[in-house]
C-alpha cells in the first residue's frame, strides 16, 4: 500500500484513510507523509507486523536530487543518508515516562541542558492552562478532570518536534 494523500499529516495527525484490517495480505506500506515522522497509518502497519516507512526519506532524496540539478553537480548517495539521519534526530522527541516522583522532570532538565532541546513538562502545562496547581485541580475537578487535562497536555506535547517530554 502506498498512501499519497495528506490524510494524517500535521496538524491533523489523527487521520487515517484506510483500515489495514481490510487488507489482510498487505506485505508493506509506504506513507509519503513526512510530518509526523511516523503517521498513524505507519504505526498501525507496524503494530500488525507489516514493514512500513514514512515519506521523509523520499522528501530528502528529492531535495538532494533537485540540488544536484540546480548546481550541476551529481549528488553523492551518502549525502541523502546523512541529511536523513540529521533530520530524523532533530524531529524525534525524547519521552520520559514513569511513576510520580521518580525524577522525570529532573532527568528532563538534564537532557535539555545536554541536548539543547526544549523541555515540555506536562504537569507544568496542565497547571499553566488551568491557572491552578494539580492538587487544586484534583480538589475542584476530581481525578477525572485532572486526567482529561493531562491527556490533552500529553497530546499537545506529542505534536511538538525535537523536544524532551516529561509526562506527569
C-alpha positions as CSV (number, residue, x, y, z in Angstrom):
1,X,0.0,0.0,0.0
2,X,1.3,3.5,-0.9
3,X,-0.6,6.4,0.6
4,X,0.0,9.6,-1.4
5,X,-2.8,11.6,0.3
6,X,-2.2,14.3,3.0
7,X,-4.6,12.4,5.4
8,X,-2.8,12.1,8.8
9,X,-0.4,15.0,8.2
10,X,0.4,17.6,10.8
11,X,-1.6,19.3,12.3
12,X,-4.3,16.7,11.7
13,X,-2.2,13.7,12.8
14,X,-5.1,11.6,14.0
15,X,-6.4,10.9,10.4
16,X,-6.1,7.6,8.7
17,X,-7.7,6.9,5.3
18,X,-7.9,3.1,5.5
19,X,-8.3,0.3,8.0
20,X,-5.5,-2.2,7.5
21,X,-7.8,-5.0,8.7
22,X,-9.4,-4.6,5.2
23,X,-6.0,-5.7,3.7
24,X,-5.0,-8.9,5.4
25,X,-2.5,-9.8,2.7
26,X,-0.6,-6.5,2.9
27,X,3.1,-7.1,2.7
28,X,4.4,-3.5,3.1
29,X,3.3,0.1,3.4
30,X,4.7,3.5,2.4
31,X,3.1,6.7,3.6
32,X,4.5,9.7,1.8
33,X,3.7,11.9,4.8
34,X,6.8,13.1,6.5
35,X,5.3,15.2,9.3
36,X,4.7,13.5,11.7
37,X,7.7,11.2,11.2
38,X,5.5,8.2,11.7
39,X,1.9,8.7,10.8
40,X,-1.0,6.8,12.3
41,X,-1.1,4.6,9.2
42,X,2.6,3.7,9.6
43,X,2.2,3.0,13.3
44,X,-0.9,0.8,12.6
45,X,1.1,-1.2,10.0
46,X,4.0,-1.7,12.3
47,X,1.6,-2.9,15.1
48,X,0.4,-5.6,12.6
49,X,4.0,-6.6,11.8
50,X,3.8,-5.0,8.3
51,X,7.0,-3.3,7.2
52,X,6.2,0.4,6.9
53,X,8.0,3.6,6.2
54,X,7.1,7.3,6.2
55,X,7.9,9.9,3.5
56,X,10.8,11.8,5.0
57,X,13.4,9.6,3.1
58,X,11.6,10.3,-0.2
59,X,11.5,14.0,0.5
60,X,15.2,14.2,1.3
61,X,16.1,12.1,-1.7
62,X,14.0,14.5,-3.9
63,X,15.7,17.5,-2.3
64,X,19.2,16.1,-2.9
65,X,18.4,15.3,-6.5
66,X,17.0,18.7,-7.1
67,X,20.1,20.3,-5.5
68,X,22.2,18.3,-8.0
69,X,20.2,19.5,-10.9
70,X,20.3,23.1,-9.7
71,X,24.1,23.1,-9.1
72,X,25.0,20.8,-11.9
73,X,26.9,18.6,-9.5
74,X,25.9,14.9,-9.2
75,X,24.8,14.3,-5.6
76,X,26.6,11.7,-3.5
77,X,24.4,8.8,-2.3
78,X,25.7,9.1,1.2
79,X,24.5,12.7,1.4
80,X,20.9,11.6,1.4
81,X,21.5,9.2,4.3
82,X,23.5,11.9,6.2
83,X,20.7,14.5,5.8
84,X,18.0,12.0,6.6
85,X,19.8,10.9,9.8
86,X,20.2,14.5,10.9
87,X,16.6,15.4,10.2
88,X,15.3,12.3,11.9
89,X,17.4,13.0,15.1
90,X,16.2,16.7,15.1
91,X,12.5,15.9,14.9
92,X,12.2,12.8,17.2
93,X,11.0,13.5,20.7
94,X,12.5,12.0,23.9
95,X,9.6,11.0,26.1
96,X,10.2,10.3,29.8
97,X,7.5,8.1,31.4
98,X,7.5,6.8,34.9
99,X,5.9,6.7,38.4
100,X,5.3,10.0,40.2
101,X,8.4,11.3,41.9
102,X,10.8,9.1,40.0
103,X,12.8,12.0,38.6
104,X,11.3,12.6,35.1
105,X,11.4,16.4,35.4
106,X,15.0,16.3,36.8
107,X,16.2,14.0,34.0
108,X,14.3,16.2,31.5
109,X,16.1,19.3,32.8
110,X,19.4,17.4,32.4
111,X,18.6,16.3,28.9
112,X,17.5,19.9,28.0
113,X,21.0,21.1,29.1
114,X,22.8,18.3,27.3
115,X,20.9,18.4,24.0
116,X,19.6,22.0,23.8
117,X,16.1,20.6,23.1
118,X,13.1,22.3,24.7
119,X,11.6,20.6,27.8
120,X,7.9,20.1,27.9
121,X,6.7,19.1,31.4
122,X,3.1,18.0,31.0
123,X,2.4,18.7,34.7
124,X,3.6,22.3,34.2
125,X,1.5,22.6,31.1
126,X,-1.7,21.4,33.0
127,X,-1.1,23.9,35.8
128,X,-0.4,26.8,33.5
129,X,-3.5,26.1,31.4
130,X,-5.7,25.6,34.4
131,X,-4.2,28.5,36.3
132,X,-4.0,26.3,39.4
133,X,-1.9,23.6,41.0
134,X,-2.5,19.9,40.4
135,X,-3.7,19.3,44.0
136,X,-6.2,22.2,43.5
137,X,-7.4,20.7,40.2
138,X,-7.9,17.3,41.9
139,X,-9.8,19.1,44.7
140,X,-12.1,21.1,42.3
141,X,-12.4,18.7,39.3
142,X,-11.5,15.3,40.8
143,X,-9.2,12.7,39.2
144,X,-11.3,12.5,36.0
145,X,-11.0,16.3,35.4
146,X,-7.3,16.2,36.0
147,X,-6.8,13.1,33.7
148,X,-8.7,14.8,30.9
149,X,-6.4,17.9,31.2
150,X,-3.3,15.6,31.4
151,X,-4.4,13.7,28.2
152,X,-4.8,16.9,26.4
153,X,-1.4,18.2,27.5
154,X,0.3,15.0,26.5
155,X,-1.4,15.1,23.1
156,X,-0.2,18.7,22.6
157,X,3.3,17.9,23.7
158,X,3.5,14.8,21.4
159,X,2.8,17.0,18.4
160,X,6.0,19.0,19.0
161,X,9.2,18.1,17.3
162,X,12.7,17.6,18.7
163,X,11.6,18.1,22.4
164,X,12.2,16.3,25.7
165,X,8.7,15.5,27.1
166,X,8.4,14.8,30.8
167,X,5.0,13.2,31.4
168,X,3.0,13.6,34.6
